[in-house]
């Protein structure tokens, strides 16, 4: 097995929490001072670290603040040889175990306003200039290595290493360790800095949120703020060098560079070649350029964050996922997406913090510092391909609900690097402030698929969502507003023209596309020379992300234009539906009879409700929805040059007019042998809440499910009682209801279900069955099982007691009042029937 720096026995295995420790072969025969006292170490015994045992005991017995103080003293006082034995345990105790069993400090739920003392201590300890990072650099200077199991790496990386193929990322080069005979699996031999960052980054994924953490705001948590601090420290937007770590006030000590340099960076976005996919057994060491030591921490941090957070999908996996039978792979959480968005925003600020003179092509000279060169290559070399596949998966598999807003904002943040550029030119007008400068044309062209194909993916999602919901309407508005920025659509069109431009020198360009950079001694010298052919740049980008056999659909072509027209139709209908629902809610509230609150009028037994959140948010949500959709439609018309005549024609084609009664028509259907059949247009109308069937309960009213406003046991008891009465007196009730005088009308009003004969069925298949289930006269006492009825009776008795009326006289008065009400209703009902005749 290949060794790194020191002997293999100086590297600690991952499972330190089970107490299995390796100690150096050469143990000093002198007393070593630990927190438990002086301990003699003998060379013929491989004893576990007493420092580790003491810290483990303290972690159970001492409070958090005291433990951190002790750790600071240990880091300052003990040599690296002792500290390397506690390092894996300490990292795991902070960030939790990789299998998610141990929670650690639970940084994702730690907030300053909830636990201010623990929060401030943890942030000070884990700060990029704090004690924990001092420990990392102390071990880094001695070149210790720590084993990290391959089984916990992201899926594509793990599969590649297990197949004995070296991943294309230089982060894994020269680190893969084969298991010894009887070993458990493959490991990576990581430096202390890498080991720390691996655990830190993976804790976002492996640690499941606690049940009480669902309502915690991610941006207030210690983990999110630590990510921001690490990005600001290791990817600075000002200056040409990283900040130095000071071991004591006034005594700066630069962090040591790794003794075993990383492999030169591969060319991201290009096809993997046999040179990149070489066998793991052929790992070779290289001598890095000393100048690159300035930025080794920046390179490592960015690679680790991108690999752990984004590299969960490969191009091959993405192509397999197009099959409907494919299994669901890794699915990110909303918190995960928010952290990735923070990374992208900072990367834009970092990459575009170069001054104007450094952005010119002539600036690629020996005078440029390694950090400046790294800024130019950070996004295209490390982020672009993995982020594209990450976003593709989210667009295709994220639930169709409002939580997609996190993914949407992450995507829009990447598309707008000009928002995060440190130097912004003063604009003289609003239009100029919104206009995208020509300076960003290369970025748009080299990220063409991020704009075009993902826009088509968003259109597909928008056509399947309820646009009446304000949250969904806001997402459509946000995307339309971003893409409608002046000059952006023209840049995208120019990029598409460059891609569709015919290839003239295919052999030469194909060679340039597929040739891998040679493995030279410097990371900087491994980058290919700048290509001035814009068409080739765009083609390389598209083929690198989608493969050589990809089929590109132009964003401004006829297919996408058809989707935009359909979205415009649905936006128009959603606006009308929102207004209609708002009017219906107002009318139903105003027309509700007063007696219905007392339980004397029938209530809505169907329990129908609108399939959106308009009822929850009220009239204000209708106004917001209308504003969002109105502006979104305006932006779409600007982008795709849609005329008002086209919109009016499409609105008519969808049949948005109302019928004579002012009610919306049924969804678009055709009549088949078994009844109505929804057309594709009808399905779209139902999914978006534009139209719906008036579904009502048409069965036996006595057998409806027990409602939330009813007492279950009382309803069942009343049903048995009324069933017994109906069974005993069925003949007498039928005879009374068949009479033609007033008594017959009075009995029919109470003993027959109103409107039963007038009900129409939505499905003609069931008509014969329902006709055979006609019910005779019967008594229903279910209304007495309602909370509302009982509360009304209690209120009546209470009011009567205030006027010194006893329960029995009050009951007689209620019965008398109801008889008068029933007589009046009987007369009105009979008069209505005579009028219809």
Secondary structure by P-SEA (a helix, b strand, c coil): cccccccccccccccccccbbbbbcccccccccccccbbbbbcccccccaaaaaaaaaaacccaaaaaaaaaaaaacccaaaaaaaaaaaaaaacccccccccccccccccccccaaaaaaaaaaaccccaaaaaaaaaaaabbbbbbbcccccaaaaaaaaacccccccccccccccccccccbbbbbccaaaaaaaaaaacccccccccccccccccccaaaaaaaaaaaacccccccccbbbbccccccccccccccccccccccccccccccccccccbbbbbccccccccaaaaaaaaaaaaaccccccaaaaaaaccccccccccccaaaaaaaaaaaaaaaaaaacccccccccccccccccaaaaaaacccccccaaaaaaaaaaaaccccccccaaaaaaaaaaaaccccccccccccccccccccccccaaaaaaaacccccaaaaaaaaaaaacccccaaaaaaaaaaaaaaaccaaaaaaaaaaaaaacccccaaaaaaaaccccccccccccccccccccaaaaaaaaaaaacccbbbbbbcccaaaaaaaaaaaaaaaaaaaaaaaaaaaaaaaaaacccccccccccccccccccccccccccaaaaaaaaaaaaaaaaaaaaaacccaaaaaaaaaaacccccccccccccbbbbccccccccaaaaaaaaacccccccccccccccccccccccaaaaaaaaaaaaaaaaacaaaaaaaaacccaaaaaaaaccccccccccccccccaaaaaaaacccbbbbccccccaaaaaaaaaaaaaaaaacccaaaaaaaaaaaaaaaaaaaaaaaaaaaaaac
